[in-house]
Amino acid sequence: MSYPNDQTPDAAGTPPSTGPSRRSFLKQSGGILGFALVPPIAGQAEAIADKMAPASPILSGQTNVSLHINGQAKNLRLEPRTTLLDALREYMDLTGTKKGCDHGQCGACTVLVDGRRVNSCLTLAVMSQGKEITTIEGLAKGDDLHPMQEAFLKHDGFQCGYCTPGQIMSGVACVKEGHATSDDQCREWMSGNICRCGAYPNILAAVREVAGQQAKG
């Protein structure tokens, strides 16, 4: 007896099947079933994602932020995640405040908020609404420098100058806080401001001089 496609019977004499095998049938069935299930699963995933998405557009868009900086009111449209540092530099062109480490470790971005020194790289702009913000640009009164600025010039309290705005702002607050009554105390309370050029002795001399002037005054 001849068999189609030159196929031969197995050892038991059973002729081979010319149709699809059981294994191939299951594979094809599984593939069809998988395609049938994809749309419902995908639809459920999209529904879950929609429920988890933030309901408020403010969280993903921009919002109105009103800041009082160096005696002037500034109204901005910012993302809620915008830092005070980026708001100053990128939106108001107040580039005297420097971006150093951007992690609150170097003090180059120090500004005063209601008279207290803060790292503006770690402070959200929206958190500073309704507060008085002072940057290095706001210390001088016209051509009259702030005593701390004059002291830094007198004692050469800088080299490259990158950290100087933050050092000056921190020095002003340090004296106001009463934390510059001795060299050791001043070093301790100014330790958050790093000078990579190593001008620490001159910075210390400048801050201590202003502290002495205010103590006499």
Summary of the structure (lengths in Angstrom):
residues: 217
radius of gyration: 34.8
end to end distance: 123.5
largest distance: 123.9
contacts: 599
relative contact order: 0.10
helix: 47%
strand: 13%
